[in-house]
């Protein structure tokens, strides 16, 4: 009945507002974890707590339809996992970069509170943060679960100035592609929801800055490209020559990016 629909909408709105109301204190808690991490006893436990907090905020923001907050947290996660529970790799530059995400989260929360719907400034800032040093000139999004395939892809790009981001499924990847700037995309065909070909096709039809980036599809099945605008630029077959194909594709993608 209409009354029930209105009640449900109100409940969802109340939950969203409650989340936004407590978010500044959650961000402050994350900031405290970062500042204490280097000197804290039991680094691995504290590192896991930090990651869990950021991951929780990301998930909750997505649940409440606050995609831009989820996007910032996802980019933050990408940077956190690079430390890989290794205290020796947590230098002053890394801490400073993480605190930059805290500042960006606070700015994003402020814009959401003001009912702003244009987050292009936040998206631009994320792009700059992903290229925060001269070592990383390009940014790629890999869409497949951690494992052998991901490691082979990372190996293929190891000698290039690339900063990688990750997504586990097609919906998550599309959310990132709509709100963050990437230079190329590599996706598994077999994903738990939106498959890799559908992801690339949908991206090509968007009006985002990513709509025409080089895209590669990783598949265990035969896949033919027919010159369609929605086709992937490259197809990588899952077979014994996969590392070689990954390496050849990486070289072609970087060569294409250098021409622009």
PyMOL commands that set and color helices and strands:
alter all, ss='L'
color gray80, all
select helices_A, chain A and resi 2-37+43-63+67-80+87-89+92-113+120-130+148-156+170-179+196-204+242-258
alter helices_A, ss='H'
color red, helices_A
select strands_A, chain A and resi 138-143+162-167+184-188+214-219+234-237
alter strands_A, ss='S'
color yellow, strands_A
deselect
rebuild
show_as cartoon
